Every structure is written in structure tokens, then in C-alpha cells.
């Protein structure tokens, strides 16, 4: 059965208004790509009710970071750095297409990767990476739900911190609270207790770039700070599943002791990996013509009749 040539894009209020003003570059590319092949594209304000209705509507649906729960829906998500984006059949990062692909640095042109890496780390972080050093700090960027052990995590964030305490030796431990999270009184009291009982621990809100510049390595559940750290030449250990796991020891796979040990024996292919993960496995929204083709090809790969 041929599907109606209608695409509805569901966006929160801020993104909806940006898209209406023509200021949301990736949505503009998606709109152009689909209109050029005869689709009507509608922008809709996102809500649970609207998404539920989308399953019964004719045509296709694109959500932003929400679960694409019916066969005619996909989700879009920034690939960590503008203007790179992904279109996926799941909202779970560890199930993204790139997460399931093998990474082989031998297949990457190192000269091209190094040039890309050098240009992008200057663009994203100015002079920070060129002044990076290791000063005896373990950086632990935190996200939300510090006391919960969620299904994609090897343990709760608080238990992860305790594992860091057991292995950090005389290194300082910098806990980075996410500036976009609201932490409960219980969470903050637990952090205060850890800090008051361990002089190595400091807690700060934000400050990622400075932390990446001075740390020895990154320990996290699956914070994107670990991916940014590769631009600073800093390795990382992951305590949770994610899409950028290929060059980072995972506790779920190796256990805590072995994952920690690999920090000393396994140097990531920083340039090759970031070039592969970001440039070769994302859609760059500012590449006119190329972006539209990749958008349609990606949607077609999920069975959309475009």
C-alpha cells in the first residue's frame, strides 16, 4: 500500500518557533528534501497527545529525540556537535545504527582525519585542546538520577563515584553536575557526604571544557563530555551503554578493574574515531544538496517510500 506523501515534524515550542522562522537548519534541510520529491511537510507542536495521534494519521512522522513508536515514525537527534544530525528508528543511543557498526581505524585515511580533527577542535573549543595537560585529576561528568541504577547502566552514578574513589589513588576527583539537571535534596546530600568524607572530591556545575583541559581521563555513565574529551586527547571509561563506545572501555563488557586498567594500555585513535563517528556517520546539515540526498537515503533505508 502506498503511503500518503505527507511528513509531519513534531517539535517543542522553542524549536517549532525556530523552524517557523527558518532558523532550524536541519529541519529546513528535511523540509526541502521532502518537498522536492513531492511531499507536503507540516510542522507540529510536540506533545504526547500529538505523537499518539500521529500513528493513526496518513503519512510519516519525525520526532525530536522521542521514541518513534509506530512503523511510520523516526526520530532525529543532534550528533553532539552542530551541524551534524542523525535520523534513527529508536530514541535509545546505544541502539543507533552507528552503535552497532564496527570501527576499524585502518580503514580511515589518517591525513584526512587529522585535518578534520584539527579544524573541528579549534572550531568547537578554540585554543582549549592545544593547552590540554594531565594534572592528576579524574573528571566525572554526571547527568541525572544519581541514586538510580537504570537498565542501560552498570550501576547507579553514586556507586560509580564510589568505584572511582576506590581506584583514583592520590588523584583529585572532579564531579561535574549537569547545568541542565535539577538535583533532589537527597542527591545533593549524598554528594555533600561524599565530599566531606573525601578531601580528593570537588563538585562543580558545568565547567566541562576547563575540566577536559586539565584532567587525566574521564569516567562517566554515558555523558557526551567523554566524546568531547577525545578532542582534548583524553581517554574515557563508560559505566553505561551509548553510541560512541567503540574507543572507550565499557564496564558492562570488561568489569570495573579491567576497564580501568585499559586506560593505561589502550590509547584511543582520537582523530580517526571522531572523523568516523561524526563526519562519516552523521548528516551534516549545512552541505546543500548532499544533506538532502542523505536525509532521503536514510529514511528510505528504514522502509519509507520516498
Secondary structure by P-SEA (a helix, b strand, c coil): cccccbbbbbbcaaaaaaaaacccaaaaaaaaaaaaabbbbbbbbbcaaaaaacccccbbbbbcccccccccbbbbbbcccccbbbbcccccccccccccbbbbccccaaaaaaaaaaaaaaaacccccccccccbbbbbbbbcccccccccccccaaaaaaaaaaccccbbbbbbccccccccaaaaaaaaaaaaacccccccccaaaaaaaccccccccccaaaaaaaaacccccccccccccccccccccccaaaaaaacccccccaaaaaaaaccccccccccaaaaaaaaaaaaaaacccc
